[in-house]
Amino acid sequence: MGTVRFGDKTYHVETEYEFILDSSEWDENFVRGMAPRCGIVSGLSEDHWKVIYFIRNFQKRTGRCPLIYETCRMNRFHLLELRKLFPSGYLRGACKLAGVTYKQGCLEESWAEEYIEQSWMKELAERATSPAPAKTYEIDVRGFLMDPSQWDREFAVHRASELNIPKLTDRHWQVISFLREKFEKDNVVPTVYETCDVLDMELEELEALFPTGYHRGAVKVAGLRVL
C-alpha cells in the first residue's frame, strides 16, 4: 500500500498503478490531482467528468465496474474519443480517476457466484474422472493467472470456455498473441487502445470476441492482469 497527497489530503493507493484503495476517500480533489499522472495535462473537461461520474454511478447502481463497451455505448463515445479523453487507458485512466476498478463488486453479481460454483463443480468432476493429474495453474480469486510464465494454449482454451467463449478463432488468437508478445517485450499489459489500433479492430468486434470485457476477457485469457 502507498499514499499520494494532493493539496492537504492524503489518499491510500495501490502501489503499482495507484488505484485508490478506499473508495470513501475519493473526491474530486483526487481526480484533479491524479489526472496529470494519467496523461491529462490540459485540465478536465465536461466530457471527462461525464465519464467519471457515469462509472461511479454505474458501480453504485449495479455493484460492478462497467465494461468499456458499456461506457462507450451508453455515453455515445467512440473508442477514439475515449482515448483522447483518457490516454493512459480505460482501466488505468477513466476507472482509476473514478475511484473504481474491475475488482469492486464483481463477486456480488449473481452470475459470478453461479460461475464460481459451476467452476468448482466442474473442476471436482474432472479430478474425479481424469486418469492422470491435470496441469495446475496458480490463479487469484478472480481467475487471473498469477504467474504469466505458466500460461499455455491449454490455459487459454479452458479459461475461454469458462467465459462462454466455446471456440477460440484465429481472430481470438491474434488478440491473445499480441497481448502476450507486447507484455513479454515491454513487461506492460497493452491498453485496449493499443490492441484495437495494432489489430485494426473496432470496439464492437472486440466485444463480440470477448463479451466479458477487455481486461476481464481478453487479458485474462492471455494469462495477464493489470492488478
PyMOL commands that set and color helices and strands:
alter all, ss='L'
color gray80, all
select helices_A, chain A and resi 23-25+28-38+46-62+68-75+79-85+90-98+106-108+110-129+148-150+153-162+170-186+192-198+203-209+214-221
alter helices_A, ss='H'
color red, helices_A
select strands_A, chain A and resi 2-6+9-13
alter strands_A, ss='S'
color yellow, strands_A
deselect
rebuild
show_as cartoon
